[in-house]
Amino acid sequence: VYNCSPIMAQCVEHTDCSSTLKEYHAQLINLPSKINERSVAAWSYEENFDLDRVPQIIYEANCLNSHSCKGVDSSFSLESIPIAIKMPFLRKNPRCPTYALEFEDVNIACICATSRQN
């Protein structure tokens, strides 16, 4: 680990964790039996490409219908909302000789929830 004091990041060698990060991110789209299509809050995956990030390609959940949940009859107003988690990435950083370990919010799925009351 380098001591280059990047803002909000830690410098790391690309080879130290590149393959581990790729495997970690790949698990998000290998969910059982296409659950993203069977969910009442269905979602598709959209490719997110960034040349300065490892992995360069990730897939993020995109809710198919933001104002309802398919097949759900309810007296409540329901909506499909994305669920995001902070995930680790390696990113090119001018303050580091190689890469910096950073965290980004990534949409991983959608859920059906009651609408927020204003």
N, C-alpha and C positions, 0 to 999 in steps of 0.2 A: 504494500500500500504506500502510495506517495504522499508526502506532506506538502501539498500545493494549496491547501485551504480554499477549495472552490466554494462558492456560495451554495448552500443547501445540497451539497453533494460530496461524495467520497471518491477519490481517485482510485482506480483499480486497473489491473492488467486485463486486456480483452480476453486473453486465453484462460484466465482464471475462472470465469463463470459464463462465458458465451454459450456453450452447449447446454448448461444447466438452465439458463434463462429461456432458451429456445424450447426445451422440453416442457418447462413450466407453462409457458404461454400456449403451447400446442394442446395441453390438457383441457383448456377452456372450450375448445371447439369439438372435442371428442366426448361429448356428453352422451348418455345412454339413449338409444332408440329415438333419435331425432326429437328430443324433448322440446326443443325450441319450436318445432312445428305443431306438437300436440298440446302445448300449453294454452290455457285460456287467454293468456297474455303473450301470444306468439311473437317471435322475433326472428329476424334474419341476421346473417353475419355480413358486415361490410369490411372490406380490406382497408387497413390504415397503413400507409407506406411512408417511411421517414428514413432518408439516407443517413442521417446523423445518429440513428438509434440502433441498438442491438437488442432484440431482433429487429430487422428493418421492416418486416411485414408482420402485423398482428391483425386479428379479426375482432371487431367490436360488435356487440349486440345492438340492433336497431329495431325498436318496437314497431310492429307492423300497423297497429291501430292505436293511436294515443288517446282516443276518447271513449273507448269501450273495451269490454272483454268478451271475446266471442263465446256464444252459447251460454252466457250467464244472465238469467233473469233475476233482477233484484229491485227492491224498492229504493235502494241506495244508488247514488250516482257513482259509477265505477269508471276507473281509467287504468290504462296500461302504462306503467312507469318503468324506466330503466333502473337497474341496480348496478352501481359502480363500486369497484374496489381499487385501492392503491396497489399498483404492481411495480416491481423493480425492473429497471432498464439500464443498459449501458448507453451513455450518450457522449458524443464528442464534446469536449469542453476545452476552451482555450486556456484555462487555468491548470490543465492536467497534461502530462506528456502523452497520455493515451486516452482513456475514457473515464467518465465519472459515473458512479452508481447513483441513479436518481429514481424517484417514484412518481408515477403518473396515475391519474384516475382513468380506469378503463371500464366501459359498460360491458358486463358479462352476461346479463340476462334481463328479462322483463317480468314484472309481477302485476297482478291485478289488485288494485287497492281502491278504497273509497276516495272520492274526490276531496280535495282540500276545501274547507269552508272559508270564504272570505270574511 
